[in-house]
Amino acid sequence: MVSFGFIAIASCSQNNFNDSPKVAITKGEARMVKHALGETAVPVRSQRVLALDNIALDSILALGVKPIAALYNENTGQFPVHLRDRISGVTKLPSEQQNIEEIASLNPDLILGGKNVEQVYKLLSQIAPTIVLAEGGNAEWKEQLKLTGNILGQSEEAEKILQEYDRRLAEFRAEIGDEVRSIEVSVVRIFPDRIRLYQRGSFSGEILAEAGLSRPPAQDSERLWREVSRERIQDADGDVIFVWSLGKEAEQALNQLQDDPLWSQLEAVQQGRVYEVPGYWIGSGPLAANAVIDDLFTHLTQAKP
């Protein structure tokens, strides 16, 4: 999840807001929604949704709703790659710092955020009804999708998305056949100064488990992730390695790792089964999950051990 800092500048401090939201909702035009910080009345049909959370953004777009504004990654200057064909015309909000005044100027009628907005929840609620999605991590994207569907009055569509996800996984398992359990898939993120291995409890880890795939022994735990030194890079090995690096420094670190003799000793490297992938492998919502499945079809149905 992208970190998100807020600046409540003087002209838009809490004293400058009224106690009630700018968006007035009359009885009969709203539904009550329970969320992480309480219960909020939201419009029956929101027209100007603002997404301050990556899972919320992914879910909103999957449900066919285009937000008026959303966070983008300042490291890349872009929205996540798997969302870019759906997000034209959406105002970019910097992920690191954003002032409340700018949010207010967008006149949203609904704000969706995560744990990253808890400290300014009261301020945001004075701009528009604000929902804080439960902080269950990226592995909880299904529940977040259901909640988002309920908020937007699209619960049936959310269920259809989950059914299609299950159908695609069943299709993948059928195409791989009985060998699916014998394929060990490793998921690795390279940082400038460390190496992270994603476990079964992570976003991609749960997708791999539902796909019927196995994990290397060093990644076969319910934790989200663990970090290893370059000297322990053998823990990243598997029949297939999916690796991600974000930013120039991380890409340089990956290039250096690929020149390391220890890297060249990995079975997946020797078999030519290392695939660089985008950040959707690390987490987000239903569109990211389906992008991971796309990669499984692309690489694993052609790479049976």
Secondary structure, 3 states (H helix, E strand, C coil): CCCCEEECCHHHCHHHCCCCCCCCCCCCCEEEEEECCEEEEEECCCCCEEEECHHHHHHHHHCCCCCCEEEEECCCCECCHHHCCCCCCCEEEECCEEEHHHHHHCCCCEEEECHHHHHHHHHHHCCCCEEECCCCCHHHHHHHHHHHHHHCCCHHHHHHHHHHHHHHHHHHHHHHHHHHHHCEEEEEEECCCCEEEECCCCHHHHHHHHCCCECCHHHCCCCCEEEECHHHHHHHCCCEEEEEECCHHHHHHHHHHHCCHHHHCCHHHHCCCEEECCHHHCCCCHHHHHHHHHHHHHHHCCCCC
